[in-house]
Amino acid sequence: MSVRIAVFGLGYLGATHALCMAELGHHVIGIDVDSTKVGMLQSGELPFYEPGLGEVLERNLAAGRLRFTTSYSEAADFAQAHFLAVGTPQRSDGLAADLSHLDALIESLAPLLTKPAVIFGKSTVPVGTAKRLANRARELAPAGEAVELAWNPEFLREGFAVQDTLRPERLVLGVDRGRPGRAEEVAREVFAPLLNVGVPLLVTGLETSELVKVAANAFLATKISFINAMAEVCDRTAADVSVLAEAIGYDPRIGREFLRAGIGFGGGCLPKDIRAFRARADELGVGSISAILTVADDINTRSRTRAVDITQEVCGSLPGARIAILGAAFKPDSDDVRDSPALDVANQLQLGGADVVVHDPMGMDNARVRFPDLGYATSIGSACEGADAVLVLTEWAEFRKLLPHDLDTVVRRKVLVDGRNCLDPNPWREAGWTYRGFGRPQFSVSESCSRAELVETASSVAP
Ligand code: UDX
Protein backbone atom coordinates (compact mmCIF):
# COMPACT_ATOMS: atom_id res chain seq x y z
CA MET A 1 0.00 0.00 0.00
CA SER A 2 1.31 3.43 -0.94
CA VAL A 3 1.98 5.88 1.91
CA ARG A 4 2.20 9.67 1.50
CA ILE A 5 5.63 10.57 2.80
CA ALA A 6 7.47 13.85 3.45
CA VAL A 7 11.25 13.86 3.86
CA PHE A 8 12.73 17.01 5.46
CA GLY A 9 16.35 17.77 4.64
CA LEU A 10 17.68 16.78 1.21
CA GLY A 11 21.32 16.20 2.04
CA TYR A 12 22.94 12.85 1.54
CA LEU A 13 20.69 11.00 3.97
CA GLY A 14 17.42 12.75 3.18
CA ALA A 15 17.70 12.80 -0.62
CA THR A 16 18.60 9.11 -0.68
CA HIS A 17 15.73 8.26 1.67
CA ALA A 18 13.21 10.32 -0.33
CA LEU A 19 14.23 8.76 -3.64
CA CYS A 20 14.32 5.23 -2.31
CA MET A 21 10.92 5.55 -0.60
CA ALA A 22 9.47 6.56 -4.00
CA GLU A 23 11.25 3.56 -5.50
CA LEU A 24 9.34 1.37 -3.00
CA GLY A 25 6.11 2.74 -4.53
CA HIS A 26 5.24 5.51 -2.07
CA HIS A 27 4.28 9.08 -2.97
CA VAL A 28 7.04 11.30 -1.68
CA ILE A 29 7.60 15.01 -1.25
CA GLY A 30 11.14 16.18 -0.42
CA ILE A 31 11.60 19.47 1.45
CA ASP A 32 14.67 21.62 1.92
CA VAL A 33 15.25 25.27 2.79
CA ASP A 34 17.87 25.39 0.00
CA SER A 35 15.93 26.28 -3.16
CA THR A 36 18.92 25.49 -5.40
CA LYS A 37 18.99 21.92 -4.15
CA VAL A 38 15.22 21.63 -4.52
CA GLY A 39 15.45 22.98 -8.08
CA MET A 40 18.23 20.57 -9.04
CA LEU A 41 16.39 17.52 -7.71
CA GLN A 42 13.11 18.62 -9.32
CA SER A 43 14.89 18.85 -12.69
CA GLY A 44 16.39 15.38 -12.26
CA GLU A 45 19.87 16.38 -11.14
CA LEU A 46 21.56 14.99 -8.01
CA PRO A 47 23.38 17.56 -5.84
CA PHE A 48 26.08 14.94 -5.04
CA TYR A 49 27.59 11.85 -6.61
CA GLU A 50 26.20 8.47 -5.60
CA PRO A 51 26.33 5.39 -7.84
CA GLY A 52 22.88 4.30 -9.06
CA LEU A 53 20.92 7.09 -7.34
CA GLY A 54 20.54 9.24 -10.49
CA GLU A 55 18.54 6.48 -12.17
CA VAL A 56 16.26 6.16 -9.13
CA LEU A 57 15.60 9.92 -9.27
CA GLU A 58 14.85 9.89 -12.98
CA ARG A 59 12.58 6.85 -12.76
CA ASN A 60 10.48 8.16 -9.89
CA LEU A 61 10.14 11.71 -11.21
CA ALA A 62 8.89 10.21 -14.46
CA ALA A 63 6.46 7.94 -12.56
CA GLY A 64 5.01 11.02 -10.81
CA ARG A 65 5.70 9.64 -7.34
CA LEU A 66 8.27 12.22 -6.38
CA ARG A 67 8.40 16.00 -6.09
CA PHE A 68 10.40 18.61 -4.21
CA THR A 69 9.51 21.88 -2.52
CA THR A 70 10.67 24.50 -0.05
CA SER A 71 7.14 24.77 1.41
CA TYR A 72 6.61 23.15 4.81
CA SER A 73 2.86 23.71 4.65
CA GLU A 74 2.61 21.87 1.33
CA ALA A 75 4.43 18.95 2.93
CA ALA A 76 2.38 19.06 6.14
CA ASP A 77 -0.89 19.01 4.16
CA PHE A 78 0.27 16.16 1.95
CA ALA A 79 1.97 13.58 4.16
CA GLN A 80 0.92 10.92 6.67
CA ALA A 81 4.52 10.11 7.61
CA HIS A 82 7.17 12.81 8.11
CA PHE A 83 10.83 11.78 8.05
CA LEU A 84 13.37 14.17 9.59
CA ALA A 85 16.74 13.93 7.88
CA VAL A 86 18.44 17.26 8.54
CA GLY A 87 22.11 17.41 9.51
CA THR A 88 23.45 17.19 13.06
CA PRO A 89 27.01 18.45 12.53
CA GLN A 90 29.63 19.01 15.22
CA ARG A 91 29.09 22.28 17.12
CA SER A 92 31.60 24.99 16.29
CA ASP A 93 32.29 25.57 20.00
CA GLY A 94 32.92 21.97 21.12
CA LEU A 95 32.52 18.25 20.52
CA ALA A 96 28.74 17.96 20.94
CA ALA A 97 26.22 17.70 18.09
CA ASP A 98 24.60 20.88 16.83
CA LEU A 99 20.87 20.17 17.01
CA SER A 100 19.74 23.60 15.80
CA HIS A 101 18.53 22.35 12.39
CA LEU A 102 16.46 19.63 14.01
CA ASP A 103 15.01 22.01 16.62
CA ALA A 104 14.17 24.59 13.95
CA LEU A 105 12.48 21.90 11.86
CA ILE A 106 10.18 20.84 14.71
CA GLU A 107 9.39 24.49 15.47
CA SER A 108 8.33 25.03 11.82
CA LEU A 109 6.64 21.71 11.10
CA ALA A 110 4.70 20.91 14.28
CA PRO A 111 2.45 24.03 14.22
CA LEU A 112 1.31 22.94 10.75
CA LEU A 113 0.18 19.47 11.85
CA THR A 114 -3.59 19.78 12.09
CA LYS A 115 -4.38 16.09 11.61
CA PRO A 116 -2.92 12.84 13.04
CA ALA A 117 0.64 12.26 11.83
CA VAL A 118 3.72 10.21 12.64
CA ILE A 119 7.11 11.90 12.65
CA PHE A 120 10.09 9.58 12.15
CA GLY A 121 13.48 11.01 13.10
CA LYS A 122 16.37 9.66 11.04
CA SER A 123 19.23 12.02 11.92
CA THR A 124 21.96 10.79 14.30
CA VAL A 125 21.26 12.38 17.68
CA PRO A 126 22.47 12.28 21.30
CA VAL A 127 20.40 9.91 23.41
CA GLY A 128 17.43 11.74 24.94
CA THR A 129 16.81 14.03 21.95
CA ALA A 130 13.83 12.10 20.56
CA LYS A 131 11.81 12.33 23.78
CA ARG A 132 12.48 16.06 24.01
CA LEU A 133 11.43 16.64 20.39
CA ALA A 134 8.31 14.49 20.86
CA ASN A 135 7.17 16.62 23.78
CA ARG A 136 7.81 19.81 21.85
CA ALA A 137 5.96 18.54 18.74
CA ARG A 138 2.86 17.62 20.80
CA GLU A 139 3.00 20.98 22.52
CA LEU A 140 3.13 22.93 19.23
CA ALA A 141 0.87 20.83 16.98
CA PRO A 142 -2.84 21.74 16.68
CA ALA A 143 -3.43 17.95 16.47
CA GLY A 144 -1.71 17.65 19.88
CA GLU A 145 -1.65 14.08 21.21
CA ALA A 146 -2.45 12.73 17.71
CA VAL A 147 1.08 13.66 16.63
CA GLU A 148 3.55 10.89 17.41
CA LEU A 149 7.31 10.88 17.15
CA ALA A 150 9.37 7.72 16.60
CA TRP A 151 13.05 7.22 15.72
CA ASN A 152 14.26 5.29 12.69
CA PRO A 153 18.06 5.57 12.50
CA GLU A 154 19.79 5.25 9.15
CA PHE A 155 22.88 3.11 8.58
CA LEU A 156 23.58 3.78 4.91
CA ARG A 157 27.14 4.03 3.65
CA GLU A 158 28.07 6.54 0.96
CA GLY A 159 28.89 4.72 -2.25
CA PHE A 160 26.36 1.98 -1.33
CA ALA A 161 23.45 4.25 -0.40
CA VAL A 162 20.85 2.74 -2.75
CA GLN A 163 21.64 -0.84 -1.85
CA ASP A 164 21.83 -0.01 1.89
CA THR A 165 18.41 1.68 1.78
CA LEU A 166 16.59 -0.81 -0.41
CA ARG A 167 18.24 -3.90 1.10
CA PRO A 168 19.38 -2.88 4.58
CA GLU A 169 20.79 -5.46 6.98
CA ARG A 170 18.20 -4.38 9.53
CA LEU A 171 15.63 -1.71 10.30
CA VAL A 172 15.42 -0.17 13.75
CA LEU A 173 12.37 1.65 15.05
CA GLY A 174 12.35 3.42 18.39
CA VAL A 175 8.89 4.13 19.84
CA ASP A 176 7.76 5.82 23.00
CA ARG A 177 6.83 2.78 25.13
CA GLY A 178 4.83 4.97 27.49
CA ARG A 179 2.54 6.21 24.70
CA PRO A 180 1.46 3.34 22.45
CA GLY A 181 0.36 4.66 19.07
CA ARG A 182 0.45 4.02 15.33
CA ALA A 183 4.16 4.51 14.66
CA GLU A 184 4.98 0.80 14.30
CA GLU A 185 1.93 0.18 12.09
CA VAL A 186 2.85 3.09 9.78
CA ALA A 187 6.52 2.01 9.67
CA ARG A 188 5.43 -1.51 8.73
CA GLU A 189 3.40 -0.04 5.82
CA VAL A 190 6.29 2.16 4.68
CA PHE A 191 8.85 -0.64 4.84
CA ALA A 192 6.50 -3.47 3.78
CA PRO A 193 8.47 -4.34 0.60
CA LEU A 194 11.61 -4.78 2.73
CA LEU A 195 9.89 -6.69 5.54
CA ASN A 196 8.32 -9.00 2.94
CA VAL A 197 11.76 -10.10 1.76
CA GLY A 198 12.95 -10.82 5.28
CA VAL A 199 14.71 -7.61 6.38
CA PRO A 200 14.56 -7.76 10.21
CA LEU A 201 12.79 -4.94 12.06
CA LEU A 202 13.83 -4.31 15.64
CA VAL A 203 11.28 -2.29 17.60
CA THR A 204 12.88 -0.65 20.63
CA GLY A 205 12.36 2.23 23.01
CA LEU A 206 13.32 5.71 21.78
CA GLU A 207 16.58 5.81 23.73
CA THR A 208 17.80 2.42 22.51
CA SER A 209 17.17 3.38 18.88
CA GLU A 210 19.15 6.61 19.28
CA LEU A 211 22.00 4.70 20.89
CA VAL A 212 22.02 1.88 18.30
CA LYS A 213 23.19 4.29 15.61
CA VAL A 214 25.75 6.00 17.80
CA ALA A 215 27.08 2.67 19.09
CA ALA A 216 27.41 1.26 15.55
CA ASN A 217 29.52 4.21 14.39
CA ALA A 218 31.55 4.24 17.61
CA PHE A 219 32.30 0.54 17.19
CA LEU A 220 33.29 0.92 13.53
CA ALA A 221 35.56 3.89 14.29
CA THR A 222 37.18 1.99 17.16
CA LYS A 223 37.72 -1.03 14.91
CA ILE A 224 39.57 1.10 12.35
CA SER A 225 41.64 2.77 15.06
CA PHE A 226 42.44 -0.62 16.60
CA ILE A 227 43.95 -1.85 13.33
CA ASN A 228 45.79 1.46 12.90
CA ALA A 229 47.26 1.02 16.38
CA MET A 230 48.31 -2.49 15.35
CA ALA A 231 49.93 -0.93 12.26
CA GLU A 232 52.03 1.22 14.60
CA VAL A 233 53.15 -1.97 16.38
CA CYS A 234 53.86 -3.69 13.04
CA ASP A 235 55.93 -0.70 11.90
CA ARG A 236 58.25 -1.21 14.86
CA THR A 237 58.55 -4.97 14.49
CA ALA A 238 58.71 -5.68 10.72
CA ALA A 239 55.34 -7.47 10.97
CA ASP A 240 52.71 -6.95 8.26
CA VAL A 241 49.35 -5.53 9.37
CA SER A 242 47.59 -6.54 6.14
CA VAL A 243 48.41 -10.20 6.70
CA LEU A 244 47.61 -9.84 10.39
CA ALA A 245 44.16 -8.36 9.58
CA GLU A 246 43.45 -11.19 7.19
CA ALA A 247 44.48 -13.79 9.72
CA ILE A 248 42.45 -12.42 12.64
CA GLY A 249 39.54 -11.65 10.29
CA TYR A 250 38.95 -15.35 9.67
CA ASP A 251 37.59 -15.51 13.21
CA PRO A 252 33.87 -14.75 12.72
CA ARG A 253 33.81 -13.04 16.11
CA ILE A 254 36.24 -10.48 14.67
CA GLY A 255 35.38 -10.40 10.94
CA ARG A 256 37.48 -9.08 8.07
CA GLU A 257 35.61 -5.81 7.39
CA PHE A 258 36.87 -2.45 8.66
CA LEU A 259 40.35 -3.73 9.37
CA ARG A 260 42.13 -1.86 6.60
CA ALA A 261 44.96 0.13 8.12
CA GLY A 262 46.03 3.46 6.64
CA ILE A 263 45.29 7.13 7.07
CA GLY A 264 42.04 6.36 8.88
CA PHE A 265 38.43 7.39 8.88
CA GLY A 266 36.82 10.65 7.79
CA GLY A 267 33.58 11.77 6.19
CA GLY A 268 30.44 13.44 7.43
CA CYS A 269 29.55 10.77 10.02
CA LEU A 270 32.18 8.78 11.90
CA PRO A 271 34.38 11.65 13.17
CA LYS A 272 31.55 13.93 14.33
CA ASP A 273 29.47 11.06 15.68
CA ILE A 274 32.20 9.74 17.96
CA ARG A 275 32.87 13.27 19.23
CA ALA A 276 29.18 13.89 19.93
CA PHE A 277 29.01 10.55 21.75
CA ARG A 278 32.06 11.49 23.82
CA ALA A 279 30.32 14.72 24.84
CA ARG A 280 27.06 12.93 25.68
CA ALA A 281 28.84 10.13 27.59
CA ASP A 282 30.64 12.78 29.65
CA GLU A 283 27.32 14.45 30.42
CA LEU A 284 25.98 11.09 31.54
CA GLY A 285 29.08 10.50 33.66
CA VAL A 286 30.14 7.41 31.68
CA GLY A 287 33.87 7.98 31.47
CA SER A 288 34.71 4.56 29.99
CA ILE A 289 33.07 5.12 26.59
CA SER A 290 34.40 8.64 26.42
CA ALA A 291 37.94 7.35 27.12
CA ILE A 292 37.72 4.66 24.41
CA LEU A 293 36.52 7.18 21.84
CA THR A 294 39.10 9.81 22.80
CA VAL A 295 41.84 7.26 22.12
CA ALA A 296 40.18 6.14 18.87
CA ASP A 297 40.04 9.77 17.71
CA ASP A 298 43.67 10.39 18.69
CA ILE A 299 44.89 7.29 16.84
CA ASN A 300 42.94 8.47 13.80
CA THR A 301 44.55 11.92 13.88
CA ARG A 302 47.97 10.30 14.35
CA SER A 303 47.43 8.07 11.29
CA ARG A 304 47.10 11.19 9.15
CA THR A 305 50.21 12.76 10.69
CA ARG A 306 52.04 9.50 10.10
CA ALA A 307 51.46 9.88 6.34
CA VAL A 308 53.04 13.34 6.52
CA ASP A 309 56.02 11.99 8.52
CA ILE A 310 56.59 9.11 6.10
CA THR A 311 56.48 11.53 3.15
CA GLN A 312 58.97 13.83 4.82
CA GLU A 313 61.22 10.85 5.54
CA VAL A 314 61.19 9.59 1.94
CA CYS A 315 61.60 13.07 0.46
CA GLY A 316 64.35 14.22 2.79
CA SER A 317 62.62 17.53 3.38
CA LEU A 318 59.26 18.94 2.34
CA PRO A 319 60.18 22.44 1.10
CA GLY A 320 60.78 22.17 -2.63
CA ALA A 321 59.44 18.61 -2.88
CA ARG A 322 56.80 18.02 -5.53
CA ILE A 323 54.11 15.69 -4.12
CA ALA A 324 51.34 14.01 -6.13
CA ILE A 325 48.25 13.17 -4.09
CA LEU A 326 45.91 10.58 -5.59
CA GLY A 327 42.61 10.95 -3.77
CA ALA A 328 40.58 13.80 -2.30
CA ALA A 329 37.28 12.13 -1.37
CA PHE A 330 37.07 10.65 2.13
CA LYS A 331 36.53 7.27 0.50
CA PRO A 332 36.16 5.87 -3.03
CA ASP A 333 32.90 6.07 -5.03
CA SER A 334 32.02 9.36 -3.38
CA ASP A 335 32.62 13.03 -4.11
CA ASP A 336 32.31 13.84 -0.41
CA VAL A 337 35.37 15.59 1.01
CA ARG A 338 34.00 16.37 4.48
CA ASP A 339 36.79 15.72 7.00
CA SER A 340 38.67 13.86 4.28
CA PRO A 341 41.89 12.27 5.57
CA ALA A 342 43.40 12.64 2.07
CA LEU A 343 42.87 16.41 1.94
CA ASP A 344 44.01 16.82 5.54
CA VAL A 345 47.30 15.12 4.64
CA ALA A 346 47.60 17.17 1.42
CA ASN A 347 47.04 20.37 3.37
CA GLN A 348 49.57 19.45 6.08
CA LEU A 349 52.18 18.69 3.39
CA GLN A 350 51.53 22.00 1.69
CA LEU A 351 51.79 23.84 5.01
CA GLY A 352 55.12 22.03 5.49
CA GLY A 353 56.41 23.68 2.31
CA ALA A 354 55.78 20.97 -0.31
CA ASP A 355 54.38 21.68 -3.75
CA VAL A 356 51.21 19.55 -3.70
CA VAL A 357 49.05 18.51 -6.66
CA VAL A 358 45.83 16.57 -6.05
CA HIS A 359 43.82 14.38 -8.40
CA ASP A 360 40.51 12.64 -7.65
CA PRO A 361 38.02 11.15 -10.11
CA MET A 362 34.97 12.76 -8.45
CA GLY A 363 35.95 14.92 -5.51
CA MET A 364 37.89 17.74 -7.21
CA ASP A 365 35.14 20.37 -7.29
CA ASN A 366 34.30 19.94 -3.63
CA ALA A 367 38.00 19.80 -2.72
CA ARG A 368 38.69 23.08 -4.51
CA VAL A 369 35.98 24.80 -2.48
CA ARG A 370 37.44 23.61 0.84
CA PHE A 371 41.13 23.89 -0.06
CA PRO A 372 41.42 26.49 -2.84
CA ASP A 373 45.19 26.86 -2.33
CA LEU A 374 46.14 23.27 -3.14
CA GLY A 375 47.24 22.41 -6.68
CA TYR A 376 44.84 20.27 -8.73
CA ALA A 377 45.33 18.13 -11.84
CA THR A 378 42.73 16.59 -14.10
CA SER A 379 44.50 13.26 -14.61
CA ILE A 380 46.73 10.83 -12.72
CA GLY A 381 49.51 11.53 -15.22
CA SER A 382 49.49 15.28 -14.84
CA ALA A 383 49.28 15.04 -11.04
CA CYS A 384 52.36 12.78 -11.01
CA GLU A 385 54.39 14.78 -13.56
CA GLY A 386 57.84 15.40 -12.06
CA ALA A 387 56.77 14.15 -8.61
CA ASP A 388 59.26 13.36 -5.87
CA ALA A 389 56.64 11.18 -4.19
CA VAL A 390 53.25 9.79 -5.20
CA LEU A 391 50.75 9.34 -2.35
CA VAL A 392 47.70 7.12 -2.81
CA LEU A 393 45.28 8.41 -0.18
CA THR A 394 41.84 7.27 -1.41
CA GLU A 395 41.54 3.75 -2.79
CA TRP A 396 39.63 4.45 -6.03
CA ALA A 397 39.67 1.41 -8.36
CA GLU A 398 41.72 3.32 -10.95
CA PHE A 399 44.44 3.99 -8.37
CA ARG A 400 44.40 0.39 -7.11
CA LYS A 401 44.99 -0.77 -10.70
CA LEU A 402 48.10 1.40 -11.17
CA LEU A 403 51.30 -0.40 -12.17
CA PRO A 404 54.86 0.93 -12.06
CA HIS A 405 55.16 1.30 -15.83
CA ASP A 406 52.18 3.72 -15.77
CA LEU A 407 54.29 6.19 -13.80
CA ASP A 408 57.94 5.15 -14.30
CA THR A 409 58.71 7.84 -16.87
CA VAL A 410 56.32 10.45 -15.46
CA VAL A 411 57.74 10.94 -11.97
CA ARG A 412 61.08 12.48 -11.00
CA ARG A 413 61.71 10.01 -8.17
CA LYS A 414 60.19 6.55 -7.90
CA VAL A 415 58.64 6.87 -4.45
CA LEU A 416 55.17 5.59 -3.58
CA VAL A 417 53.38 6.11 -0.24
CA ASP A 418 50.32 3.88 -0.02
CA GLY A 419 48.09 5.56 2.56
CA ARG A 420 45.40 2.91 2.18
CA ASN A 421 47.54 -0.25 1.93
CA CYS A 422 45.67 -0.91 -1.31
CA LEU A 423 48.55 -1.74 -3.65
CA ASP A 424 50.77 -4.80 -3.90
CA PRO A 425 54.27 -3.60 -2.91
CA ASN A 426 56.10 -6.31 -4.87
CA PRO A 427 55.78 -5.09 -8.49
CA TRP A 428 56.67 -1.57 -7.38
CA ARG A 429 59.77 -2.67 -5.52
CA GLU A 430 60.78 -4.96 -8.38
CA ALA A 431 60.53 -1.94 -10.73
CA GLY A 432 62.91 0.02 -8.52
CA TRP A 433 60.36 2.03 -6.54
CA THR A 434 60.52 2.83 -2.84
CA TYR A 435 57.15 1.59 -1.51
CA ARG A 436 55.93 2.66 1.93
CA GLY A 437 52.65 1.49 3.40
CA PHE A 438 51.20 1.54 6.91
CA GLY A 439 52.36 -1.28 9.18
CA ARG A 440 53.92 -3.13 6.27
CA PRO A 441 57.57 -4.15 6.24
CA GLN A 442 59.72 -1.55 4.49
CA PHE A 443 61.50 -4.15 2.41
CA SER A 444 60.20 -7.43 1.00
CA VAL A 445 60.38 -9.74 3.98
CA SER A 446 60.46 -13.36 2.96
CA GLU A 447 58.93 -14.49 6.24
CA SER A 448 55.80 -12.33 5.79
CA CYS A 449 53.49 -14.92 4.32
CA SER A 450 51.48 -14.11 1.21
CA ARG A 451 47.71 -14.37 1.02
CA ALA A 452 47.98 -17.58 -1.02
CA GLU A 453 50.27 -19.15 1.58
CA LEU A 454 47.92 -18.07 4.32
CA VAL A 455 44.89 -19.61 2.63
CA GLU A 456 46.90 -22.77 1.96
CA THR A 457 47.96 -23.02 5.60
CA ALA A 458 44.43 -22.35 6.78
CA SER A 459 42.94 -25.05 4.56
CA SER A 460 45.67 -27.57 5.41
CA VAL A 461 44.80 -27.35 9.12
CA ALA A 462 41.05 -27.32 8.52
CA PRO A 463 39.37 -30.46 9.92
C1 UDX B 1 29.51 5.44 7.96
C2 UDX B 1 28.87 4.14 8.47
O1 UDX B 1 29.54 3.02 7.90
C3 UDX B 1 27.40 4.12 8.12
O2 UDX B 1 26.79 2.95 8.64
C4 UDX B 1 26.73 5.36 8.68
O3 UDX B 1 25.37 5.40 8.32
C5 UDX B 1 27.43 6.62 8.19
O4 UDX B 1 28.82 6.55 8.50
P1 UDX B 1 30.33 6.31 5.57
O5 UDX B 1 30.67 7.59 6.26
O6 UDX B 1 29.64 6.34 4.26
O7 UDX B 1 29.42 5.42 6.54
O8 UDX B 1 31.72 5.55 5.35
P2 UDX B 1 32.40 4.18 5.78
O9 UDX B 1 32.34 3.22 4.67
O10 UDX B 1 31.91 3.74 7.10
O11 UDX B 1 33.92 4.68 5.92
C6 UDX B 1 34.26 5.68 6.87
C7 UDX B 1 35.72 6.00 6.81
O12 UDX B 1 36.50 4.94 7.33
C8 UDX B 1 36.27 6.27 5.40
O13 UDX B 1 37.12 7.40 5.46
C9 UDX B 1 37.06 5.03 5.09
O14 UDX B 1 38.11 5.27 4.20
C10 UDX B 1 37.57 4.64 6.47
N1 UDX B 1 37.91 3.21 6.61
C11 UDX B 1 36.94 2.27 6.43
C12 UDX B 1 39.20 2.82 6.96
O15 UDX B 1 40.08 3.67 7.14
N2 UDX B 1 39.48 1.50 7.11
C13 UDX B 1 38.55 0.54 6.95
O16 UDX B 1 38.87 -0.65 7.10
C14 UDX B 1 37.23 0.93 6.58
Boltz pocket constraint, residues with backbone or C-beta under 6 A from the ligand:
constraints:
  - pocket:
      binder: B
      contacts: [[A, 154], [A, 155], [A, 156], [A, 157], [A, 158], [A, 159], [A, 217], [A, 220], [A, 224], [A, 257], [A, 258], [A, 259], [A, 260], [A, 261], [A, 262], [A, 263], [A, 264], [A, 265], [A, 266], [A, 267], [A, 268], [A, 269], [A, 270], [A, 330], [A, 331]]
      max_distance: 6.0
